[in-house]
Amino acid sequence: MTVSVSQSAVVTTTSWTRWIQLGLGFVAMMSISSPQYVWTLFTKPFQDQLGVPLSAIQITFSILIVLQTWLSPLQGFLVDKFGPRLLIAVGCAMSGAGWITSAYITSLWGLFLTYGLLCGIGTGIVYIGVIGVMVRWFPDRRGLATGTVAAGYGFGAILTTFPIDGMLRSLGHQHTLIVFGWILGLVGAAAALGMRMPSANDSVPPAPPMASAKDVPPREMLRTNVFWLMFVMMTMMSTGGLMIISQFAPFARDFGVANIMVFGFAALPLALTVDRITNGLTRPFFGWVSDHIGRENTMALAFLMEAAAVTAMMLLRDNAMLFVILSAVVFFGWGEIFSLFPSTLTDTFGTKFATTNYGFLYMAQGIGSVLGGPVAAWLHDLTGSWLPIFGVIITMDVLTGVLALVALKPLRRAYRMQR
């Protein structure tokens, strides 16, 4: 009887511990979201301060995104090797330091090396590290757990956008960067210092039967067709989604709906606000769905839903209310890639090298960020219309949804049987 009570106590403690870890990961992710999502508020102040064109200022954002994603394999390796606590705390501190130091820059290169370099490396460590912790604590609910912390990355900016905008207007961008740099850096680092990987004493629930029982190192994973199929699929979904994100305001204006009032608000800012919410909500929702009906089935459902929403938004583009509603559905069908792909990857290749392995897959988001904006702009300049861009997005959505069922699902099944 004593043994039974003791075991029950251990299980109960572990159950609480992993939900606490989820909460800490959510807070850490919230603390690093503003450098990306609130960047647009600082472009004009930096442009006025440095006396350079907007195109030069925007290189900072490209540096941030490229460093955040393309260094992720190395960052994941470091987290796997040395543990998450210190590295994620350092990442949060670097992100905050990027804001603080950028308040004192006097040149464009100074902006690149502070906001671009420090925030890019810092946010990358935190993002990859937190995902790596969650897939280990929640083998039975990987989709829900990774979706929840990924949602934190989007929701954090919702809390900071209006306070930052208000301080910018009243006290200027330098004061705002210093104050919020300290706040976000300290809050994120404090949350990170409470994080850890599960130990041998933690009774973590078993993974579902579909999950791999063997841990596959990165070198071996990179030789498999399964990984490269997932990489191509995530690249297509990232590119399509970022085509919409990067060109959303221009095509809303060209369609003539940007300033039409919907529910008392101009359609463009209303759509951007609603889209940010649905882009966050979709991550835990479809992650939870995938825990119940399977990863590939959920991918097909979400990606084909996005294709249908983009098609409807294109056909009904002159209706401002439908534009707002359908854009929300579009982002609800896109943001879940940040829960479905990491959980699918860990199910396939195990948990021991999960952080490093996802670092390699996360590079697809970096490729999407490079392709999404320039390719969409090039197609528009070439054709003089946004319709070809919508056509490309719809094609990639449909193709990726179909590939999830007819290629990824049987390929993963065959790979598991070989192991």
MITI-693400 format. One record per residue (C-alpha): y, x, z; residue in one letter. Coordinates in pm, 1 decimal, always signed. Layout:
BEGIN
Y,X,Z,A
...
//
This chain:
BEGIN
+0.0,+0.0,+0.0,M
+233.7,+288.2,+86.8,T
+170.8,+453.4,-248.3,V
+242.4,+128.7,-431.4,S
+573.9,+81.5,-249.2,V
+669.1,+443.0,-316.2,S
+593.8,+412.2,-685.9,Q
+789.1,+87.4,-704.0,S
+1088.1,+256.4,-539.0,A
+1077.4,+541.6,-791.4,V
+1065.9,+299.0,-1084.3,V
+1354.4,+93.7,-939.8,T
+1564.8,+405.8,-881.3,T
+1496.5,+531.7,-1232.8,T
+1585.0,+191.9,-1378.9,S
+1923.6,+200.0,-1206.9,W
+1974.7,+565.7,-1294.6,T
+1934.4,+517.4,-1665.9,R
+2179.7,+227.5,-1673.6,W
+2427.2,+440.9,-1481.4,I
+2373.1,+713.0,-1741.2,Q
+2443.2,+456.2,-2013.1,L
+2768.7,+361.3,-1842.3,G
+2876.3,+723.4,-1805.7,L
+2794.8,+787.7,-2172.0,G
+2999.0,+481.1,-2270.3,F
+3301.2,+610.9,-2076.1,V
+3267.1,+962.1,-2223.8,A
+3257.5,+813.3,-2574.1,M
+3561.9,+597.7,-2503.3,M
+3754.2,+905.8,-2393.1,S
+3710.8,+1082.2,-2730.4,I
+3778.9,+790.8,-2964.6,S
+4159.3,+808.7,-2970.2,S
+4196.3,+1138.3,-3164.1,P
+4035.4,+965.9,-3463.8,Q
+4137.0,+602.7,-3432.2,Y
+4494.8,+651.5,-3306.6,V
+4575.2,+942.0,-3538.4,W
+4765.1,+714.2,-3774.5,T
+5032.0,+655.8,-3504.0,L
+5114.1,+1026.9,-3488.9,F
+5137.0,+1107.7,-3859.9,T
+5503.5,+1006.3,-3900.1,K
+5625.3,+1187.6,-3583.1,P
+5442.7,+1506.1,-3684.6,F
+5576.8,+1474.7,-4038.9,Q
+5934.6,+1438.9,-3912.3,D
+5892.9,+1725.3,-3663.3,Q
+5746.1,+1975.0,-3910.9,L
+5930.4,+1859.9,-4224.6,G
+5618.1,+1850.2,-4440.9,V
+5474.4,+1577.8,-4667.8,P
+5219.8,+1326.3,-4541.7,L
+4947.8,+1478.3,-4761.0,S
+4979.9,+1805.8,-4569.1,A
+4971.3,+1630.0,-4231.0,I
+4654.9,+1440.4,-4331.7,Q
+4464.5,+1768.0,-4373.5,I
+4453.2,+1769.6,-3992.7,T
+4246.3,+1451.4,-3995.5,F
+4008.1,+1594.1,-4253.8,S
+3959.2,+1905.9,-4038.0,I
+3883.8,+1686.9,-3736.5,L
+3620.1,+1478.3,-3915.8,I
+3454.2,+1772.1,-4093.4,V
+3425.3,+1977.2,-3773.9,L
+3308.3,+1673.0,-3578.5,Q
+3019.0,+1611.7,-3817.3,T
+2927.0,+1936.4,-3990.9,W
+2898.4,+2142.0,-3672.5,L
+2677.0,+1877.2,-3512.9,S
+2342.7,+2061.0,-3569.7,P
+2472.9,+2361.5,-3374.4,L
+2626.9,+2138.3,-3110.9,Q
+2303.4,+1943.3,-3077.7,G
+2105.3,+2266.4,-3039.8,F
+2334.6,+2381.0,-2758.9,L
+2298.2,+2048.5,-2576.1,V
+1917.4,+2057.8,-2613.8,D
+1906.2,+2416.7,-2486.8,K
+2159.3,+2413.6,-2202.3,F
+2169.9,+2047.3,-2104.0,G
+2435.5,+1780.0,-2151.4,P
+2641.2,+1790.4,-1833.1,R
+2854.6,+2101.2,-1882.2,L
+2868.8,+2089.4,-2261.1,L
+2977.3,+1724.5,-2281.6,I
+3236.7,+1789.1,-2009.6,A
+3367.3,+2087.0,-2207.3,V
+3376.4,+1870.9,-2520.5,G
+3585.6,+1604.7,-2345.1,C
+3816.4,+1874.9,-2208.9,A
+3854.6,+2030.2,-2555.1,M
+3941.8,+1693.2,-2705.1,S
+4209.2,+1635.6,-2439.9,G
+4334.0,+1994.0,-2479.1,A
+4371.3,+1935.2,-2852.5,G
+4625.6,+1661.5,-2777.5,W
+4806.0,+1858.1,-2507.4,I
+4843.7,+2176.6,-2712.2,T
+4944.1,+1987.8,-3027.3,S
+5251.4,+1866.9,-2836.5,A
+5382.9,+2223.6,-2840.3,Y
+5311.4,+2322.9,-3202.3,I
+5589.0,+2443.6,-3430.8,T
+5398.8,+2478.8,-3759.2,S
+5144.8,+2298.6,-3972.9,L
+4882.8,+2563.8,-3898.6,W
+4945.0,+2507.1,-3529.7,G
+4861.6,+2139.1,-3581.8,L
+4543.5,+2231.1,-3769.5,F
+4430.1,+2464.2,-3489.1,L
+4506.1,+2222.3,-3205.3,T
+4461.8,+1860.5,-3305.6,Y
+4224.3,+1942.0,-3592.9,G
+4013.5,+2225.5,-3450.9,L
+3998.8,+2150.2,-3078.0,L
+3964.3,+1772.8,-3112.4,C
+3712.3,+1808.4,-3396.8,G
+3480.3,+2043.5,-3210.6,I
+3524.9,+1862.0,-2879.4,G
+3455.6,+1512.0,-3008.3,T
+3153.0,+1638.6,-3203.6,G
+2992.0,+1788.6,-2893.1,I
+3044.6,+1470.4,-2695.3,V
+2923.9,+1233.2,-2967.4,Y
+2604.1,+1423.1,-3043.0,I
+2539.1,+1504.7,-2678.6,G
+2572.5,+1147.7,-2552.4,V
+2345.6,+1012.4,-2826.8,I
+2088.4,+1280.0,-2740.4,G
+2089.8,+1176.8,-2374.1,V
+2052.7,+805.8,-2448.7,M
+1750.8,+831.7,-2679.6,V
+1568.3,+1011.3,-2396.4,R
+1657.6,+768.5,-2117.9,W
+1582.6,+459.9,-2329.1,F
+1269.3,+523.9,-2538.7,P
+1192.1,+152.6,-2514.0,D
+1544.6,+41.2,-2610.0,R
+1679.3,+321.4,-2825.4,R
+1859.0,+89.2,-3063.0,G
+2043.7,-91.9,-2784.5,L
+2129.6,+226.5,-2593.7,A
+2259.1,+429.7,-2888.7,T
+2444.8,+123.9,-3017.7,G
+2614.5,+69.1,-2682.3,T
+2749.6,+422.8,-2648.7,V
+2844.9,+430.0,-3017.3,A
+3039.0,+108.8,-2954.1,A
+3226.9,+292.9,-2679.6,G
+3358.1,+530.2,-2944.2,Y
+3522.1,+235.2,-3119.4,G
+3625.4,+31.8,-2816.2,F
+3807.2,+321.2,-2648.1,G
+4086.4,+306.5,-2902.2,A
+4132.7,-66.3,-2843.0,I
+4234.3,+11.1,-2483.4,L
+4466.1,+298.7,-2572.5,T
+4633.9,+187.8,-2895.9,T
+4902.6,-38.1,-2747.2,F
+4987.5,+186.9,-2446.4,P
+5010.3,+489.5,-2676.1,I
+5223.9,+299.5,-2925.5,D
+5456.1,+185.9,-2647.9,G
+5496.0,+535.3,-2501.8,M
+5554.1,+679.1,-2848.2,L
+5843.8,+442.2,-2903.4,R
+6003.1,+500.7,-2563.9,S
+5927.4,+865.4,-2478.7,L
+5828.4,+1032.8,-2805.8,G
+5508.1,+1178.3,-2940.8,H
+5511.0,+1506.1,-2745.4,Q
+5526.6,+1337.4,-2405.2,H
+5262.5,+1086.0,-2517.7,T
+5021.6,+1357.4,-2633.5,L
+5052.6,+1546.2,-2305.5,I
+5007.8,+1243.2,-2079.8,V
+4716.9,+1088.9,-2266.6,F
+4560.4,+1427.3,-2337.8,G
+4531.5,+1488.0,-1964.9,W
+4413.5,+1133.7,-1888.4,I
+4147.3,+1116.9,-2159.3,L
+4026.6,+1472.7,-2103.4,G
+3987.6,+1430.8,-1727.9,L
+3826.4,+1085.6,-1745.1,V
+3575.4,+1201.0,-2005.9,G
+3492.3,+1524.0,-1823.9,A
+3442.8,+1337.7,-1494.5,A
+3199.0,+1097.0,-1660.1,A
+3014.4,+1384.8,-1829.0,A
+2961.6,+1570.3,-1500.4,L
+2747.9,+1279.4,-1382.5,G
+2521.7,+1286.4,-1688.9,M
+2178.8,+1449.0,-1713.2,R
+1855.3,+1435.9,-1906.4,M
+1560.8,+1252.3,-1742.7,P
+1346.2,+1484.6,-1532.0,S
+973.5,+1487.3,-1456.2,A
+1045.1,+1277.5,-1147.5,N
+1200.1,+994.6,-1350.2,D
+959.5,+718.7,-1451.9,S
+1109.4,+640.6,-1789.4,V
+939.7,+347.7,-1971.1,P
+704.2,+444.7,-2252.6,P
+817.8,+442.7,-2613.1,A
+690.6,+158.8,-2836.7,P
+379.5,+216.2,-3051.9,P
+594.8,+277.1,-3360.5,M
+751.9,+585.0,-3200.2,A
+618.8,+935.1,-3259.0,S
+409.6,+1086.2,-2980.6,A
+481.1,+1439.4,-3108.5,K
+808.3,+1628.4,-3098.3,D
+901.4,+1772.8,-3435.9,V
+1142.0,+2071.7,-3440.3,P
+1434.1,+2073.7,-3684.9,P
+1282.8,+2331.5,-3919.5,R
+973.4,+2117.8,-3969.0,E
+1174.5,+1794.5,-3989.5,M
+1389.5,+1935.6,-4269.3,L
+1076.4,+1983.0,-4480.6,R
+983.2,+1614.0,-4472.1,T
+1061.4,+1347.6,-4731.6,N
+1125.0,+1098.3,-4451.1,V
+1425.9,+1290.5,-4321.5,F
+1583.7,+1340.0,-4661.7,W
+1539.3,+974.4,-4751.4,L
+1719.7,+879.0,-4429.2,M
+1988.3,+1138.2,-4505.7,F
+2051.2,+992.1,-4851.4,V
+2055.4,+637.7,-4712.8,M
+2300.5,+725.1,-4436.2,M
+2520.1,+913.7,-4684.4,T
+2539.4,+608.8,-4910.8,M
+2619.6,+373.4,-4624.1,M
+2878.3,+614.0,-4479.6,S
+3044.2,+661.2,-4818.1,T
+3061.7,+288.7,-4889.1,G
+3200.2,+203.8,-4547.1,G
+3457.6,+482.3,-4554.5,L
+3566.9,+377.0,-4902.8,M
+3673.0,+47.7,-4746.9,I
+3820.9,+203.6,-4432.3,I
+4025.7,+466.3,-4616.5,S
+4162.2,+224.9,-4878.6,Q
+4182.6,-96.2,-4675.0,F
+4561.7,-122.9,-4654.4,A
+4626.3,-33.5,-5022.1,P
+4385.4,-290.0,-5164.9,F
+4505.0,-556.3,-4919.2,A
+4857.2,-501.1,-5052.9,R
+4741.0,-499.7,-5414.7,D
+4550.9,-824.6,-5358.0,F
+4873.9,-978.0,-5225.6,G
+4734.9,-1081.0,-4885.4,V
+4862.1,-803.1,-4655.1,A
+5166.9,-988.8,-4523.1,N
+5045.8,-1348.6,-4545.7,I
+5037.2,-1510.1,-4202.5,M
+4694.0,-1600.7,-4063.6,V
+4672.5,-1761.2,-3717.3,F
+5030.4,-1646.4,-3655.0,G
+4971.4,-1282.8,-3752.7,F
+5010.9,-1086.8,-4074.8,A
+4671.0,-1065.5,-4244.5,A
+4651.0,-684.5,-4265.4,L
+4706.5,-590.0,-3897.6,P
+4500.8,-891.2,-3788.6,L
+4211.3,-783.2,-4010.4,A
+4233.7,-424.5,-3881.8,L
+4220.2,-545.9,-3521.2,T
+3930.5,-786.2,-3574.7,V
+3742.6,-530.9,-3783.6,D
+3762.6,-273.2,-3505.5,R
+3608.6,-524.2,-3265.3,I
+3322.8,-624.8,-3496.4,T
+3264.4,-259.6,-3587.8,N
+3202.4,-196.8,-3218.9,G
+3001.6,-509.2,-3140.1,L
+2759.1,-458.1,-3428.9,T
+2626.5,-130.1,-3288.3,R
+2457.2,-261.7,-2971.4,P
+2376.4,-596.6,-3137.2,F
+2180.0,-463.7,-3433.7,F
+2039.4,-186.5,-3215.5,G
+1897.8,-459.2,-2989.9,W
+1770.4,-652.2,-3292.3,V
+1595.7,-341.7,-3424.7,S
+1419.6,-293.9,-3090.6,D
+1257.3,-632.9,-3151.3,H
+1199.5,-672.0,-3526.1,I
+1180.9,-308.5,-3636.1,G
+1427.9,-52.3,-3764.1,R
+1374.0,-93.7,-4138.5,E
+1376.2,-473.4,-4125.2,N
+1706.6,-462.6,-3939.1,T
+1852.2,-212.1,-4187.6,M
+1767.5,-441.3,-4477.0,A
+1918.1,-741.3,-4297.2,L
+2243.4,-563.9,-4206.0,A
+2297.1,-371.8,-4530.1,F
+2229.5,-670.4,-4755.2,L
+2456.8,-883.9,-4536.6,M
+2733.2,-630.1,-4591.4,E
+2670.1,-636.8,-4967.7,A
+2704.8,-1015.1,-4966.3,A
+3024.2,-998.7,-4756.8,A
+3184.3,-734.7,-4982.0,V
+3094.6,-943.9,-5287.7,T
+3251.6,-1255.3,-5134.7,A
+3561.9,-1062.4,-5025.5,M
+3604.1,-933.1,-5381.8,M
+3562.7,-1275.7,-5540.6,L
+3789.2,-1451.9,-5287.3,L
+4040.6,-1169.4,-5252.1,R
+4348.9,-1389.9,-5295.4,D
+4268.7,-1602.1,-4988.3,N
+4421.6,-1431.1,-4684.2,A
+4222.1,-1620.9,-4420.4,M
+3890.4,-1551.7,-4592.7,L
+3999.0,-1191.1,-4642.9,F
+4034.3,-1149.1,-4265.5,V
+3706.5,-1328.1,-4188.0,I
+3500.7,-1153.3,-4455.2,L
+3639.4,-810.6,-4371.0,S
+3514.7,-866.5,-4015.7,A
+3169.1,-949.1,-4152.9,V
+3180.3,-638.6,-4372.9,V
+3239.8,-413.7,-4073.2,F
+2979.0,-603.1,-3871.7,F
+2732.2,-505.9,-4144.0,G
+2839.8,-140.5,-4153.2,W
+2900.0,-3.9,-3803.7,G
+2536.6,-43.9,-3697.8,E
+2437.4,+265.9,-3896.8,I
+2539.8,+459.6,-3584.3,F
+2268.1,+290.1,-3380.0,S
+1995.2,+232.5,-3640.5,L
+1976.0,+581.3,-3787.6,F
+1962.9,+784.9,-3462.5,P
+1703.9,+550.4,-3309.6,S
+1493.4,+555.8,-3627.9,T
+1513.2,+934.9,-3644.3,L
+1402.7,+976.3,-3282.6,T
+1121.4,+723.0,-3327.0,D
+1000.2,+933.8,-3619.0,T
+1043.2,+1289.8,-3491.7,F
+1025.6,+1260.5,-3111.7,G
+1264.9,+1328.8,-2825.8,T
+1241.4,+1699.7,-2742.4,K
+1465.3,+1806.5,-3031.4,F
+1637.1,+1469.1,-3070.6,A
+1994.2,+1593.1,-3026.6,T
+1961.2,+1879.9,-3272.9,T
+1769.4,+1665.1,-3521.5,N
+2034.4,+1395.3,-3515.3,Y
+2297.6,+1663.4,-3562.2,G
+2148.6,+1734.5,-3905.0,F
+2137.1,+1365.0,-3996.1,L
+2491.4,+1308.2,-3867.5,Y
+2617.1,+1551.5,-4132.2,M
+2569.7,+1259.8,-4374.6,A
+2871.3,+1096.6,-4211.3,Q
+3072.7,+1409.1,-4290.6,G
+2972.2,+1389.9,-4656.3,I
+3064.4,+1021.9,-4656.0,G
+3408.8,+1104.0,-4516.1,S
+3468.0,+1354.0,-4796.8,V
+3337.8,+1124.5,-5071.0,L
+3472.2,+793.3,-4943.6,G
+3845.6,+857.3,-4962.1,G
+3879.2,+1092.5,-5263.6,P
+3616.5,+920.6,-5478.6,V
+3762.9,+575.8,-5414.7,A
+4112.7,+702.2,-5495.9,A
+3986.9,+876.8,-5811.7,W
+3810.3,+562.6,-5935.3,L
+4122.8,+357.4,-5872.6,H
+4344.1,+606.3,-6056.3,D
+4095.0,+620.0,-6344.0,L
+4052.2,+244.8,-6387.7,T
+4372.5,+106.0,-6236.9,G
+4166.4,-144.4,-6036.9,S
+3991.7,-173.0,-5702.5,W
+3705.1,-375.4,-5850.8,L
+3499.9,-68.9,-5958.4,P
+3517.3,+60.8,-5599.6,I
+3384.4,-271.2,-5473.9,F
+3110.9,-250.4,-5735.9,G
+3006.5,+95.0,-5614.1,V
+3003.0,-20.6,-5250.3,I
+2794.5,-330.2,-5328.6,I
+2547.3,-125.2,-5533.3,T
+2500.4,+130.8,-5254.4,M
+2460.7,-142.7,-4991.0,D
+2192.7,-323.1,-5193.1,V
+2014.5,-1.3,-5286.1,L
+2005.6,+121.2,-4925.9,T
+1884.5,-215.1,-4796.3,G
+1605.4,-224.6,-5052.3,V
+1511.2,+139.1,-4985.5,L
+1471.8,+58.5,-4615.6,A
+1190.0,-184.3,-4697.5,L
+1022.7,-43.0,-5008.4,V
+1057.2,+330.3,-4938.6,A
+1148.6,+418.6,-4579.0,L
+911.4,+174.7,-4410.5,K
+592.3,+284.2,-4594.4,P
+696.7,+650.4,-4586.5,L
+745.6,+646.1,-4210.7,R
+414.5,+465.5,-4165.4,R
+235.2,+725.5,-4372.9,A
+406.0,+1008.1,-4185.7,Y
+296.8,+866.9,-3848.5,R
-62.0,+834.9,-3969.8,M
-63.3,+1198.6,-4081.8,Q
+40.6,+1307.1,-3736.3,R
//
